[in-house]
Amino acid sequence: MAIKKSAVPFAGTVEQERKLLDYIDEHKSASGSLMRILQEAQGIYGYLPIEVQKLIAEELNVPLEKVYGVVTFYSQFSLNPKGKYKISVCLGTACYVKGSGGIFEKLQKKLAIPNKGITPDGKFSLEDCRCIGACGLAPVLTVNDDVYGRLTGDELDDILAKYTA
Protein backbone atom coordinates (compact mmCIF):
# COMPACT_ATOMS: atom_id res chain seq x y z
CA MET A 1 0.00 0.00 0.00
CA ALA A 2 1.62 3.26 -1.13
CA ILE A 3 0.56 6.08 1.14
CA LYS A 4 1.72 9.58 0.28
CA LYS A 5 2.95 11.50 3.30
CA SER A 6 2.18 15.18 3.75
CA ALA A 7 4.81 17.78 2.88
CA VAL A 8 4.32 19.14 6.40
CA PRO A 9 5.79 16.81 9.03
CA PHE A 10 3.46 15.28 11.59
CA ALA A 11 3.67 17.26 14.82
CA GLY A 12 1.35 15.46 17.21
CA THR A 13 1.85 16.05 20.92
CA VAL A 14 1.95 13.64 23.83
CA GLU A 15 -1.24 15.28 25.13
CA GLN A 16 -3.05 14.66 21.83
CA GLU A 17 -1.95 11.03 21.80
CA ARG A 18 -3.06 10.53 25.42
CA LYS A 19 -6.46 12.07 24.65
CA LEU A 20 -6.91 9.76 21.66
CA LEU A 21 -5.74 6.66 23.55
CA ASP A 22 -8.16 7.42 26.39
CA TYR A 23 -11.00 7.84 23.87
CA ILE A 24 -10.10 4.60 22.10
CA ASP A 25 -9.93 2.72 25.39
CA GLU A 26 -13.36 4.04 26.36
CA HIS A 27 -15.06 3.31 23.01
CA LYS A 28 -13.24 0.42 21.29
CA SER A 29 -15.74 -2.26 22.33
CA ALA A 30 -18.78 -0.33 21.03
CA SER A 31 -20.38 -1.27 17.74
CA GLY A 32 -19.18 0.96 14.91
CA SER A 33 -16.34 2.29 17.05
CA LEU A 34 -13.94 2.83 14.15
CA MET A 35 -15.98 5.70 12.67
CA ARG A 36 -16.45 7.35 16.06
CA ILE A 37 -12.76 7.00 16.86
CA LEU A 38 -11.70 8.41 13.49
CA GLN A 39 -14.02 11.38 13.99
CA GLU A 40 -12.58 12.00 17.44
CA ALA A 41 -9.02 11.65 16.14
CA GLN A 42 -9.67 14.18 13.39
CA GLY A 43 -11.12 16.52 16.00
CA ILE A 44 -7.96 16.14 18.09
CA TYR A 45 -5.39 16.44 15.30
CA GLY A 46 -7.34 18.35 12.62
CA TYR A 47 -6.63 15.60 10.08
CA LEU A 48 -5.73 11.90 9.99
CA PRO A 49 -2.04 11.43 9.16
CA ILE A 50 -0.72 7.91 8.66
CA GLU A 51 0.87 7.99 12.13
CA VAL A 52 -2.57 8.42 13.72
CA GLN A 53 -4.12 5.79 11.46
CA LYS A 54 -1.42 3.28 12.52
CA LEU A 55 -2.07 4.03 16.19
CA ILE A 56 -5.81 3.47 15.74
CA ALA A 57 -5.24 0.24 13.79
CA GLU A 58 -2.92 -1.09 16.50
CA GLU A 59 -5.22 -0.13 19.36
CA LEU A 60 -8.30 -1.64 17.67
CA ASN A 61 -6.33 -4.66 16.43
CA VAL A 62 -7.54 -4.14 12.84
CA PRO A 63 -5.44 -3.97 9.67
CA LEU A 64 -4.13 -0.54 8.71
CA GLU A 65 -5.71 -1.13 5.29
CA LYS A 66 -9.17 -1.17 6.90
CA VAL A 67 -8.56 2.12 8.71
CA TYR A 68 -7.08 3.72 5.58
CA GLY A 69 -9.98 2.42 3.49
CA VAL A 70 -12.53 4.10 5.76
CA VAL A 71 -10.54 7.34 5.92
CA THR A 72 -10.24 7.57 2.14
CA PHE A 73 -13.84 6.51 1.46
CA TYR A 74 -15.58 9.21 3.50
CA SER A 75 -15.11 12.82 2.37
CA GLN A 76 -15.46 14.10 5.95
CA PHE A 77 -11.96 12.81 6.70
CA SER A 78 -8.80 14.58 5.63
CA LEU A 79 -5.37 13.05 5.08
CA ASN A 80 -3.81 16.48 4.86
CA PRO A 81 -3.22 19.06 7.57
CA LYS A 82 -5.02 22.37 7.28
CA GLY A 83 -3.17 25.65 7.34
CA LYS A 84 -3.65 28.38 9.91
CA TYR A 85 -5.66 30.09 7.17
CA LYS A 86 -7.96 27.70 5.30
CA ILE A 87 -8.78 29.06 1.86
CA SER A 88 -11.78 27.50 0.19
CA VAL A 89 -12.83 28.46 -3.34
CA CYS A 90 -16.40 27.72 -4.38
CA LEU A 91 -16.55 25.82 -7.65
CA GLY A 92 -20.33 25.40 -7.54
CA THR A 93 -22.26 26.23 -10.70
CA ALA A 94 -22.93 29.94 -10.06
CA CYS A 95 -19.36 30.63 -8.98
CA TYR A 96 -17.82 28.50 -11.70
CA VAL A 97 -19.71 30.23 -14.50
CA LYS A 98 -18.49 33.55 -13.14
CA GLY A 99 -14.83 32.52 -13.14
CA SER A 100 -14.01 30.76 -9.89
CA GLY A 101 -12.05 28.09 -11.79
CA GLY A 102 -9.55 30.70 -12.94
CA ILE A 103 -9.37 32.22 -9.46
CA PHE A 104 -8.66 28.78 -8.01
CA GLU A 105 -5.87 28.20 -10.54
CA LYS A 106 -4.33 31.61 -9.74
CA LEU A 107 -4.34 30.80 -6.03
CA GLN A 108 -2.67 27.43 -6.68
CA LYS A 109 0.10 29.26 -8.57
CA LYS A 110 0.46 32.09 -6.03
CA LEU A 111 0.66 29.69 -3.09
CA ALA A 112 2.56 27.03 -5.08
CA ILE A 113 0.32 24.25 -3.71
CA PRO A 114 -2.19 21.85 -5.25
CA ASN A 115 -5.83 21.40 -4.30
CA LYS A 116 -6.01 20.21 -0.68
CA GLY A 117 -2.39 21.28 -0.25
CA ILE A 118 -0.70 23.30 2.47
CA THR A 119 2.16 25.76 2.22
CA PRO A 120 5.44 24.48 3.70
CA ASP A 121 5.19 27.00 6.56
CA GLY A 122 1.70 25.73 7.46
CA LYS A 123 0.19 29.17 7.01
CA PHE A 124 -2.22 28.49 4.12
CA SER A 125 -4.16 25.49 2.92
CA LEU A 126 -6.24 25.53 -0.23
CA GLU A 127 -9.20 23.47 -1.30
CA ASP A 128 -12.10 23.63 -3.67
CA CYS A 129 -15.65 23.29 -2.40
CA ARG A 130 -19.15 23.22 -3.78
CA CYS A 131 -21.88 25.78 -3.14
CA ILE A 132 -21.48 27.71 0.09
CA GLY A 133 -24.83 29.45 -0.32
CA ALA A 134 -23.54 32.84 -1.40
CA CYS A 135 -24.46 32.57 -5.08
CA GLY A 136 -25.43 36.26 -5.25
CA LEU A 137 -21.79 37.11 -4.49
CA ALA A 138 -20.32 34.71 -7.07
CA PRO A 139 -17.49 33.98 -7.46
CA VAL A 140 -16.73 33.46 -3.79
CA LEU A 141 -13.86 32.27 -1.63
CA THR A 142 -13.50 32.00 2.12
CA VAL A 143 -10.49 32.33 4.37
CA ASN A 144 -11.49 30.63 7.59
CA ASP A 145 -14.77 32.45 8.40
CA ASP A 146 -14.14 35.50 6.18
CA VAL A 147 -16.12 35.57 2.92
CA TYR A 148 -14.88 37.37 -0.20
CA GLY A 149 -17.29 37.76 -3.10
CA ARG A 150 -17.65 39.20 -6.58
CA LEU A 151 -14.02 38.34 -7.21
CA THR A 152 -12.15 39.02 -10.42
CA GLY A 153 -8.81 37.55 -9.39
CA ASP A 154 -7.13 40.94 -9.11
CA GLU A 155 -7.90 41.06 -5.36
CA LEU A 156 -5.99 37.89 -4.49
CA ASP A 157 -2.71 39.61 -3.54
CA ASP A 158 -4.56 42.00 -1.22
CA ILE A 159 -6.58 39.18 0.34
CA LEU A 160 -3.47 37.07 0.98
CA ALA A 161 -1.60 40.11 2.35
CA LYS A 162 -4.23 40.51 5.09
CA TYR A 163 -3.17 37.14 6.48
CA THR A 164 0.58 37.48 6.06
CA ALA A 165 0.95 40.89 7.71
C-alpha positions as CSV (number, residue, x, y, z in Angstrom):
1,M,0.0,0.0,0.0
2,A,1.6,3.3,-1.1
3,I,0.6,6.1,1.1
4,K,1.7,9.6,0.3
5,K,3.0,11.5,3.3
6,S,2.2,15.2,3.7
7,A,4.8,17.8,2.9
8,V,4.3,19.1,6.4
9,P,5.8,16.8,9.0
10,F,3.5,15.3,11.6
11,A,3.7,17.3,14.8
12,G,1.4,15.5,17.2
13,T,1.8,16.0,20.9
14,V,1.9,13.6,23.8
15,E,-1.2,15.3,25.1
16,Q,-3.1,14.7,21.8
17,E,-1.9,11.0,21.8
18,R,-3.1,10.5,25.4
19,K,-6.5,12.1,24.7
20,L,-6.9,9.8,21.7
21,L,-5.7,6.7,23.5
22,D,-8.2,7.4,26.4
23,Y,-11.0,7.8,23.9
24,I,-10.1,4.6,22.1
25,D,-9.9,2.7,25.4
26,E,-13.4,4.0,26.4
27,H,-15.1,3.3,23.0
28,K,-13.2,0.4,21.3
29,S,-15.7,-2.3,22.3
30,A,-18.8,-0.3,21.0
31,S,-20.4,-1.3,17.7
32,G,-19.2,1.0,14.9
33,S,-16.3,2.3,17.1
34,L,-13.9,2.8,14.1
35,M,-16.0,5.7,12.7
36,R,-16.4,7.3,16.1
37,I,-12.8,7.0,16.9
38,L,-11.7,8.4,13.5
39,Q,-14.0,11.4,14.0
40,E,-12.6,12.0,17.4
41,A,-9.0,11.6,16.1
42,Q,-9.7,14.2,13.4
43,G,-11.1,16.5,16.0
44,I,-8.0,16.1,18.1
45,Y,-5.4,16.4,15.3
46,G,-7.3,18.4,12.6
47,Y,-6.6,15.6,10.1
48,L,-5.7,11.9,10.0
49,P,-2.0,11.4,9.2
50,I,-0.7,7.9,8.7
51,E,0.9,8.0,12.1
52,V,-2.6,8.4,13.7
53,Q,-4.1,5.8,11.5
54,K,-1.4,3.3,12.5
55,L,-2.1,4.0,16.2
56,I,-5.8,3.5,15.7
57,A,-5.2,0.2,13.8
58,E,-2.9,-1.1,16.5
59,E,-5.2,-0.1,19.4
60,L,-8.3,-1.6,17.7
61,N,-6.3,-4.7,16.4
62,V,-7.5,-4.1,12.8
63,P,-5.4,-4.0,9.7
64,L,-4.1,-0.5,8.7
65,E,-5.7,-1.1,5.3
66,K,-9.2,-1.2,6.9
67,V,-8.6,2.1,8.7
68,Y,-7.1,3.7,5.6
69,G,-10.0,2.4,3.5
70,V,-12.5,4.1,5.8
71,V,-10.5,7.3,5.9
72,T,-10.2,7.6,2.1
73,F,-13.8,6.5,1.5
74,Y,-15.6,9.2,3.5
75,S,-15.1,12.8,2.4
76,Q,-15.5,14.1,5.9
77,F,-12.0,12.8,6.7
78,S,-8.8,14.6,5.6
79,L,-5.4,13.0,5.1
80,N,-3.8,16.5,4.9
81,P,-3.2,19.1,7.6
82,K,-5.0,22.4,7.3
83,G,-3.2,25.6,7.3
84,K,-3.6,28.4,9.9
85,Y,-5.7,30.1,7.2
86,K,-8.0,27.7,5.3
87,I,-8.8,29.1,1.9
88,S,-11.8,27.5,0.2
89,V,-12.8,28.5,-3.3
90,C,-16.4,27.7,-4.4
91,L,-16.5,25.8,-7.6
92,G,-20.3,25.4,-7.5
93,T,-22.3,26.2,-10.7
94,A,-22.9,29.9,-10.1
95,C,-19.4,30.6,-9.0
96,Y,-17.8,28.5,-11.7
97,V,-19.7,30.2,-14.5
98,K,-18.5,33.6,-13.1
99,G,-14.8,32.5,-13.1
100,S,-14.0,30.8,-9.9
101,G,-12.1,28.1,-11.8
102,G,-9.6,30.7,-12.9
103,I,-9.4,32.2,-9.5
104,F,-8.7,28.8,-8.0
105,E,-5.9,28.2,-10.5
106,K,-4.3,31.6,-9.7
107,L,-4.3,30.8,-6.0
108,Q,-2.7,27.4,-6.7
109,K,0.1,29.3,-8.6
110,K,0.5,32.1,-6.0
111,L,0.7,29.7,-3.1
112,A,2.6,27.0,-5.1
113,I,0.3,24.3,-3.7
114,P,-2.2,21.8,-5.3
115,N,-5.8,21.4,-4.3
116,K,-6.0,20.2,-0.7
117,G,-2.4,21.3,-0.2
118,I,-0.7,23.3,2.5
119,T,2.2,25.8,2.2
120,P,5.4,24.5,3.7
121,D,5.2,27.0,6.6
122,G,1.7,25.7,7.5
123,K,0.2,29.2,7.0
124,F,-2.2,28.5,4.1
125,S,-4.2,25.5,2.9
126,L,-6.2,25.5,-0.2
127,E,-9.2,23.5,-1.3
128,D,-12.1,23.6,-3.7
129,C,-15.6,23.3,-2.4
130,R,-19.1,23.2,-3.8
131,C,-21.9,25.8,-3.1
132,I,-21.5,27.7,0.1
133,G,-24.8,29.4,-0.3
134,A,-23.5,32.8,-1.4
135,C,-24.5,32.6,-5.1
136,G,-25.4,36.3,-5.3
137,L,-21.8,37.1,-4.5
138,A,-20.3,34.7,-7.1
139,P,-17.5,34.0,-7.5
140,V,-16.7,33.5,-3.8
141,L,-13.9,32.3,-1.6
142,T,-13.5,32.0,2.1
143,V,-10.5,32.3,4.4
144,N,-11.5,30.6,7.6
145,D,-14.8,32.4,8.4
146,D,-14.1,35.5,6.2
147,V,-16.1,35.6,2.9
148,Y,-14.9,37.4,-0.2
149,G,-17.3,37.8,-3.1
150,R,-17.6,39.2,-6.6
151,L,-14.0,38.3,-7.2
152,T,-12.2,39.0,-10.4
153,G,-8.8,37.6,-9.4
154,D,-7.1,40.9,-9.1
155,E,-7.9,41.1,-5.4
156,L,-6.0,37.9,-4.5
157,D,-2.7,39.6,-3.5
158,D,-4.6,42.0,-1.2
159,I,-6.6,39.2,0.3
160,L,-3.5,37.1,1.0
161,A,-1.6,40.1,2.3
162,K,-4.2,40.5,5.1
163,Y,-3.2,37.1,6.5
164,T,0.6,37.5,6.1
165,A,0.9,40.9,7.7
